Amino acid sequence: MVGSVYNEDGAEVPAMMDYKNGGTWEELPGAVPSVSNPSFAVAITNDGLIGGQVNVELKDGGQRCMPCYWRNGKINFANIDLPDKDNS
């Protein structure tokens, strides 16, 4: 299963649960924790590809939510370039 959990700072971060092997939530890497911008996983394929969105740090120091996916525990932005400024 995929979704999100709240970390110790109260930020919503993406997570997955291997329900078949014990059912404990594990945070997915790559999100900049933010209480105001949640990060989460929304779908998983049969071969383990997880899709979602994460809050990221921009080059100008701002933050923004970006679409991403995880494969084998590593985050990928699918060749999405981050903008230079937080102009969302």
TIMIDO-801006 format. One line per field, with one value per residue: residue number from 1; residue in one letter; x, y, z of N, C-alpha, C in turn; chain. Coordinates in nm, 2 decimals. Layout:
seq = [NUM | ...];
type = [A | ...];
n.x = [X | ...];
n.y = [Y | ...];
n.z = [Z | ...];
ca.x = [X | ...];
ca.y = [Y | ...];
ca.z = [Z | ...];
c.x = [X | ...];
c.y = [Y | ...];
c.z = [Z | ...];
mol = [A | ...];
end
This chain:
seq = [1 | 2 | 3 | 4 | 5 | 6 | 7 | 8 | 9 | 10 | 11 | 12 | 13 | 14 | 15 | 16 | 17 | 18 | 19 | 20 | 21 | 22 | 23 | 24 | 25 | 26 | 27 | 28 | 29 | 30 | 31 | 32 | 33 | 34 | 35 | 36 | 37 | 38 | 39 | 40 | 41 | 42 | 43 | 44 | 45 | 46 | 47 | 48 | 49 | 50 | 51 | 52 | 53 | 54 | 55 | 56 | 57 | 58 | 59 | 60 | 61 | 62 | 63 | 64 | 65 | 66 | 67 | 68 | 69 | 70 | 71 | 72 | 73 | 74 | 75 | 76 | 77 | 78 | 79 | 80 | 81 | 82 | 83 | 84 | 85 | 86 | 87 | 88];
type = [M | V | G | S | V | Y | N | E | D | G | A | E | V | P | A | M | M | D | Y | K | N | G | G | T | W | E | E | L | P | G | A | V | P | S | V | S | N | P | S | F | A | V | A | I | T | N | D | G | L | I | G | G | Q | V | N | V | E | L | K | D | G | G | Q | R | C | M | P | C | Y | W | R | N | G | K | I | N | F | A | N | I | D | L | P | D | K | D | N | S];
n.x = [0.08 | 0.04 | 0.08 | 0.08 | 0.25 | 0.27 | 0.56 | 0.80 | 0.81 | 0.56 | 0.51 | 0.37 | 0.47 | 0.57 | 0.49 | 0.52 | 0.37 | 0.45 | 0.23 | 0.20 | 0.42 | 0.43 | 0.33 | 0.42 | 0.47 | 0.69 | 0.89 | 0.92 | 1.21 | 1.33 | 1.16 | 1.12 | 1.06 | 0.76 | 0.52 | 0.31 | 0.31 | 0.21 | 0.36 | 0.32 | 0.25 | 0.06 | -0.01 | 0.06 | 0.23 | 0.20 | 0.46 | 0.60 | 0.65 | 0.61 | 0.40 | 0.37 | 0.38 | 0.61 | 0.74 | 0.98 | 1.30 | 1.37 | 1.59 | 1.61 | 1.57 | 1.30 | 1.01 | 0.83 | 0.57 | 0.62 | 0.56 | 0.65 | 0.82 | 0.90 | 1.13 | 1.26 | 1.32 | 1.43 | 1.41 | 1.27 | 1.24 | 1.13 | 1.26 | 1.18 | 1.24 | 1.34 | 1.20 | 1.36 | 1.27 | 1.03 | 0.76 | 0.49];
n.y = [-0.12 | 0.23 | 0.58 | 0.83 | 0.94 | 1.11 | 1.27 | 1.31 | 1.59 | 1.67 | 1.70 | 1.59 | 1.31 | 1.10 | 0.75 | 0.39 | 0.07 | -0.26 | -0.47 | -0.75 | -0.85 | -0.79 | -0.53 | -0.26 | 0.10 | 0.27 | 0.54 | 0.71 | 0.81 | 1.15 | 1.37 | 1.71 | 1.78 | 1.95 | 2.13 | 2.28 | 2.20 | 1.91 | 1.58 | 1.29 | 0.95 | 0.80 | 0.58 | 0.24 | 0.01 | -0.33 | -0.42 | -0.27 | 0.01 | 0.33 | 0.61 | 0.96 | 1.27 | 1.52 | 1.76 | 1.99 | 2.15 | 2.46 | 2.62 | 2.89 | 2.89 | 2.87 | 2.66 | 2.38 | 2.16 | 1.87 | 1.64 | 1.29 | 0.97 | 0.66 | 0.40 | 0.10 | 0.20 | 0.45 | 0.79 | 0.96 | 1.22 | 1.20 | 1.33 | 1.59 | 1.92 | 2.14 | 2.45 | 2.78 | 2.97 | 3.01 | 3.01 | 2.93];
n.z = [0.00 | -0.05 | 0.05 | 0.29 | 0.58 | 0.90 | 1.00 | 1.27 | 1.30 | 1.23 | 0.96 | 0.65 | 0.48 | 0.20 | 0.19 | 0.22 | 0.26 | 0.31 | 0.31 | 0.30 | 0.44 | 0.72 | 0.76 | 0.83 | 0.81 | 0.59 | 0.53 | 0.22 | 0.02 | -0.05 | -0.02 | 0.09 | 0.40 | 0.50 | 0.67 | 0.56 | 0.28 | 0.17 | 0.11 | -0.08 | -0.17 | -0.43 | -0.60 | -0.69 | -0.90 | -1.02 | -1.04 | -0.86 | -0.91 | -0.79 | -0.78 | -0.72 | -0.53 | -0.42 | -0.19 | -0.28 | -0.26 | -0.41 | -0.65 | -0.57 | -0.31 | -0.23 | -0.20 | -0.36 | -0.47 | -0.65 | -0.92 | -0.91 | -0.92 | -0.76 | -0.78 | -0.69 | -0.44 | -0.49 | -0.57 | -0.86 | -1.09 | -1.34 | -1.56 | -1.52 | -1.51 | -1.25 | -1.17 | -1.19 | -1.01 | -0.75 | -0.89 | -0.88];
ca.x = [0.00 | 0.11 | 0.01 | 0.16 | 0.26 | 0.33 | 0.69 | 0.81 | 0.79 | 0.42 | 0.50 | 0.32 | 0.57 | 0.53 | 0.53 | 0.47 | 0.36 | 0.46 | 0.13 | 0.22 | 0.54 | 0.43 | 0.24 | 0.47 | 0.49 | 0.82 | 0.90 | 0.99 | 1.30 | 1.33 | 1.08 | 1.16 | 0.94 | 0.69 | 0.39 | 0.22 | 0.30 | 0.22 | 0.41 | 0.25 | 0.25 | -0.08 | -0.04 | 0.17 | 0.20 | 0.23 | 0.61 | 0.66 | 0.67 | 0.52 | 0.38 | 0.32 | 0.43 | 0.69 | 0.78 | 1.12 | 1.36 | 1.40 | 1.72 | 1.61 | 1.54 | 1.16 | 0.97 | 0.72 | 0.53 | 0.65 | 0.53 | 0.77 | 0.80 | 1.00 | 1.16 | 1.37 | 1.36 | 1.50 | 1.31 | 1.30 | 1.14 | 1.09 | 1.31 | 1.11 | 1.34 | 1.29 | 1.21 | 1.46 | 1.21 | 0.90 | 0.66 | 0.38];
ca.y = [0.00 | 0.36 | 0.69 | 0.92 | 0.94 | 1.23 | 1.25 | 1.36 | 1.73 | 1.70 | 1.71 | 1.48 | 1.26 | 0.98 | 0.63 | 0.27 | -0.04 | -0.40 | -0.53 | -0.90 | -0.88 | -0.73 | -0.41 | -0.13 | 0.21 | 0.31 | 0.66 | 0.71 | 0.92 | 1.26 | 1.49 | 1.81 | 1.79 | 2.08 | 2.12 | 2.34 | 2.13 | 1.76 | 1.50 | 1.16 | 0.85 | 0.78 | 0.46 | 0.15 | -0.09 | -0.47 | -0.44 | -0.18 | 0.15 | 0.41 | 0.75 | 1.06 | 1.41 | 1.55 | 1.89 | 2.00 | 2.28 | 2.52 | 2.69 | 3.02 | 2.87 | 2.84 | 2.52 | 2.35 | 2.02 | 1.82 | 1.50 | 1.21 | 0.83 | 0.58 | 0.27 | 0.03 | 0.29 | 0.58 | 0.89 | 1.01 | 1.32 | 1.17 | 1.43 | 1.72 | 2.02 | 2.23 | 2.59 | 2.86 | 3.05 | 2.96 | 3.09 | 2.84];
ca.z = [0.00 | -0.05 | 0.10 | 0.36 | 0.72 | 0.96 | 1.07 | 1.41 | 1.30 | 1.19 | 0.81 | 0.58 | 0.39 | 0.13 | 0.26 | 0.16 | 0.35 | 0.26 | 0.39 | 0.31 | 0.52 | 0.85 | 0.76 | 0.89 | 0.72 | 0.56 | 0.45 | 0.09 | 0.02 | -0.15 | 0.01 | 0.18 | 0.49 | 0.51 | 0.73 | 0.47 | 0.15 | 0.19 | 0.01 | -0.07 | -0.28 | -0.47 | -0.67 | -0.70 | -1.00 | -0.97 | -1.04 | -0.76 | -0.94 | -0.70 | -0.82 | -0.62 | -0.54 | -0.31 | -0.17 | -0.31 | -0.25 | -0.54 | -0.65 | -0.51 | -0.16 | -0.21 | -0.21 | -0.45 | -0.49 | -0.79 | -0.95 | -0.91 | -0.89 | -0.69 | -0.83 | -0.61 | -0.32 | -0.53 | -0.63 | -0.99 | -1.13 | -1.48 | -1.65 | -1.50 | -1.46 | -1.15 | -1.21 | -1.12 | -0.90 | -0.70 | -0.96 | -0.90];
c.x = [0.09 | 0.02 | 0.10 | 0.15 | 0.30 | 0.45 | 0.69 | 0.79 | 0.65 | 0.41 | 0.45 | 0.42 | 0.52 | 0.57 | 0.47 | 0.46 | 0.36 | 0.36 | 0.15 | 0.33 | 0.54 | 0.35 | 0.30 | 0.50 | 0.64 | 0.82 | 0.97 | 1.09 | 1.27 | 1.25 | 1.14 | 1.04 | 0.89 | 0.55 | 0.28 | 0.20 | 0.32 | 0.29 | 0.35 | 0.27 | 0.10 | -0.11 | 0.09 | 0.13 | 0.24 | 0.38 | 0.68 | 0.69 | 0.56 | 0.52 | 0.33 | 0.37 | 0.51 | 0.72 | 0.93 | 1.17 | 1.40 | 1.54 | 1.73 | 1.58 | 1.39 | 1.13 | 0.85 | 0.69 | 0.56 | 0.61 | 0.66 | 0.72 | 0.92 | 1.01 | 1.28 | 1.41 | 1.43 | 1.40 | 1.36 | 1.19 | 1.11 | 1.13 | 1.24 | 1.22 | 1.27 | 1.30 | 1.31 | 1.40 | 1.08 | 0.79 | 0.53 | 0.25];
c.y = [0.12 | 0.47 | 0.79 | 0.90 | 1.08 | 1.20 | 1.32 | 1.52 | 1.77 | 1.72 | 1.58 | 1.43 | 1.13 | 0.86 | 0.51 | 0.16 | -0.17 | -0.48 | -0.69 | -0.94 | -0.80 | -0.60 | -0.29 | -0.03 | 0.24 | 0.43 | 0.64 | 0.83 | 1.03 | 1.38 | 1.58 | 1.83 | 1.93 | 2.05 | 2.17 | 2.27 | 1.99 | 1.69 | 1.36 | 1.08 | 0.82 | 0.65 | 0.38 | 0.05 | -0.23 | -0.49 | -0.34 | -0.04 | 0.23 | 0.55 | 0.84 | 1.20 | 1.43 | 1.70 | 1.90 | 2.14 | 2.34 | 2.59 | 2.82 | 3.01 | 2.85 | 2.69 | 2.50 | 2.20 | 1.99 | 1.68 | 1.42 | 1.06 | 0.77 | 0.45 | 0.21 | 0.13 | 0.42 | 0.66 | 0.93 | 1.11 | 1.31 | 1.28 | 1.56 | 1.81 | 2.11 | 2.37 | 2.67 | 2.93 | 2.98 | 3.04 | 3.01 | 2.91];
c.z = [0.00 | 0.00 | 0.16 | 0.51 | 0.77 | 1.03 | 1.20 | 1.42 | 1.25 | 1.04 | 0.75 | 0.47 | 0.33 | 0.20 | 0.19 | 0.27 | 0.28 | 0.34 | 0.40 | 0.41 | 0.65 | 0.87 | 0.84 | 0.78 | 0.71 | 0.48 | 0.32 | 0.08 | -0.08 | -0.12 | 0.11 | 0.28 | 0.51 | 0.57 | 0.63 | 0.33 | 0.17 | 0.08 | 0.03 | -0.19 | -0.30 | -0.53 | -0.67 | -0.81 | -0.94 | -0.96 | -0.94 | -0.79 | -0.87 | -0.76 | -0.71 | -0.64 | -0.41 | -0.31 | -0.19 | -0.29 | -0.38 | -0.53 | -0.58 | -0.36 | -0.13 | -0.22 | -0.30 | -0.45 | -0.64 | -0.80 | -0.95 | -0.91 | -0.82 | -0.76 | -0.75 | -0.50 | -0.36 | -0.60 | -0.77 | -1.03 | -1.28 | -1.58 | -1.64 | -1.44 | -1.36 | -1.20 | -1.13 | -1.00 | -0.87 | -0.76 | -0.99 | -0.93];
mol = [A | A | A | A | A | A | A | A | A | A | A | A | A | A | A | A | A | A | A | A | A | A | A | A | A | A | A | A | A | A | A | A | A | A | A | A | A | A | A | A | A | A | A | A | A | A | A | A | A | A | A | A | A | A | A | A | A | A | A | A | A | A | A | A | A | A | A | A | A | A | A | A | A | A | A | A | A | A | A | A | A | A | A | A | A | A | A | A];
end
